[in-house]
Amino acid sequence: MSIEIETILEIALQEFAKVFADASNNKGVSPEVEEVEELPSGNYLVTLGYWSRDSKPSSALDLGAGLFNPWRRKYKRVEIDPEKGKAVAIRMYEPALGVS
């Protein structure tokens, strides 16, 4: 079965929306597609980046210096099975340091 990249992205975004529908501190989260990768298994891995409000500072230094930024960039990876036409997994993802 051949699947269009637009369909893969649509499935990934719908799955992301399901996960965040009930998240009270992340209302209005709109993800951005960071990367689409075809896995050796034939599945696709879609990396989505989004901004999330953090409830506490990353360190006391940030708060003391008045540099506290409550927003952090987070990532989810959604694995899509093109044969089934649906998401089979959604996971947190932390890129290597220095990668943005």
C-alpha positions as CSV (number, residue, x, y, z in Angstrom):
1,M,0.0,0.0,0.0
2,S,1.4,3.4,-1.0
3,I,0.6,6.2,1.4
4,E,1.1,9.9,0.8
5,I,3.3,12.0,3.1
6,E,0.4,14.3,3.7
7,T,-1.7,11.4,5.0
8,I,1.2,10.4,7.3
9,L,1.4,14.0,8.7
10,E,-2.4,14.2,9.1
11,I,-2.4,10.9,11.1
12,A,0.5,12.1,13.3
13,L,-1.2,15.5,14.0
14,Q,-4.5,13.8,14.8
15,E,-2.8,11.5,17.3
16,F,-0.9,14.4,18.9
17,A,-4.3,16.2,19.3
18,K,-5.8,13.2,21.1
19,V,-2.9,13.1,23.6
20,F,-3.2,16.8,24.4
21,A,-6.9,17.2,24.3
22,D,-7.2,16.9,28.1
23,A,-3.9,18.6,29.1
24,S,-5.1,21.6,31.1
25,N,-1.8,23.5,31.1
26,N,-1.2,22.9,27.3
27,K,-4.4,24.3,25.9
28,G,-4.0,25.5,22.3
29,V,-0.7,23.6,21.7
30,S,0.0,23.6,18.0
31,P,2.8,21.2,17.0
32,E,5.2,21.8,14.1
33,V,6.6,19.0,12.0
34,E,10.3,18.8,12.7
35,E,11.2,15.6,10.8
36,V,9.7,12.6,8.9
37,E,11.8,9.5,8.7
38,E,11.1,6.1,7.1
39,L,12.1,3.2,9.4
40,P,13.6,-0.1,8.1
41,S,10.3,-1.8,9.1
42,G,8.5,0.4,6.6
43,N,6.8,2.5,9.3
44,Y,7.3,6.3,9.4
45,L,8.5,8.3,12.4
46,V,7.2,11.8,12.6
47,T,8.9,14.2,15.1
48,L,6.7,17.0,16.3
49,G,7.9,20.0,18.2
50,Y,5.8,22.2,20.4
51,W,6.1,24.9,23.1
52,S,4.9,23.9,26.6
53,R,4.4,26.0,29.6
54,D,6.7,24.9,32.5
55,S,5.3,25.3,36.0
56,K,8.7,25.8,37.7
57,P,12.0,27.3,36.8
58,S,14.8,25.1,35.5
59,S,17.1,26.3,38.2
60,A,17.2,28.7,41.2
61,L,19.7,30.8,39.3
62,D,17.2,31.6,36.5
63,L,14.6,32.7,39.1
64,G,17.1,34.8,41.1
65,A,18.4,36.6,38.0
66,G,14.8,37.3,36.8
67,L,15.4,35.3,33.6
68,F,12.8,32.6,34.2
69,N,11.1,31.7,30.9
70,P,8.1,29.5,31.6
71,W,8.1,28.1,28.0
72,R,10.1,25.1,26.9
73,R,10.4,23.3,23.6
74,K,9.3,19.7,23.8
75,Y,9.1,17.0,21.3
76,K,6.9,13.9,20.6
77,R,7.6,11.2,18.0
78,V,4.6,9.5,16.4
79,E,5.2,6.1,14.7
80,I,2.8,5.5,11.8
81,D,2.1,2.1,10.2
82,P,1.3,2.8,6.6
83,E,-0.3,-0.6,6.0
84,K,-2.8,0.0,8.8
85,G,-3.1,3.7,8.1
86,K,-2.8,4.6,11.8
87,A,-0.4,5.5,14.6
88,V,1.1,2.6,16.5
89,A,3.1,4.5,19.1
90,I,3.7,8.0,20.4
91,R,6.7,8.8,22.6
92,M,8.5,11.7,24.2
93,Y,11.7,12.7,22.4
94,E,14.7,14.6,23.7
95,P,17.2,15.7,21.0
96,A,20.9,15.6,21.6
97,L,22.3,18.6,23.3
98,G,23.1,21.4,20.9
99,V,20.4,20.3,18.4
100,S,17.5,22.6,18.0
